[in-house]
Amino acid sequence: MPTPDFVLRLREHIGTDPLWLIGTTAVVVHDDRLLLVKRADTGEWAPVAGIVEPGEHSADAAEREVWEEARVRAVVERLAAVGVTQEYAYPNGDRSRYTDHTYRLRYVSGNPKVGDDESTDAGWFPLDDLPPIPERYLARIHRALAPGPETILVRDAEG
């Protein structure tokens, strides 16, 4: 999975010490179907997620990541949840935590397909027949699909 250049530059200074980063999760819905990608790093099905670039709004990052990873255009409808993830330890020893902004997005155009090396598959799945998805992502999906405009503040370590 490619690491953004700004993170690589930070790592030159701090090594593998924990980094606190801003992340975004994009829950894209279209006709009672959910857009999912199969992550290249874990092989898990998940909504599109990524790191917010310096100076970028997390909503813009969600829309950008959907295009980059799944070649689908979608627009943010609402901020569904804000949470903090557990600490992740990557195979190279790097450690990071994320303040995750989970957004619900509305499909605009495009047919899902792999857009970069962060995923190995992409597609639409009926909301009532999803493939196995890790609980941390299922929780984000449920928050994004919840009715109402309220943003959920998540205070556990799963964001």
CORCORPE-V541343 format. One line per field, one symbol per residue. psi: psi as a letter, one per 40 degrees, with the letter a starting at -180 (. if undefined). burial: 1 if it has 9 or more other C-alpha atoms within 8 Angstrom, else 0. Layout:
BEGIN
psi->???
burial->???
END
This chain:
BEGIN
psi->hhhidddddddddebeihihihiihhhhhhffihhiihhddeeihiihiahhihehiddddddddddddefhhiihdihdihihiihhhideeihiihhhhhihihhdiihhiheaeeieiiiihhdegiihhiddddddddddeiiieihhhheife.
burial->000000010110000001001111111111001111111100011111111100000110111011111111111100111111111000000111111111111110000111101111111111000000110011011011000000000100001
END
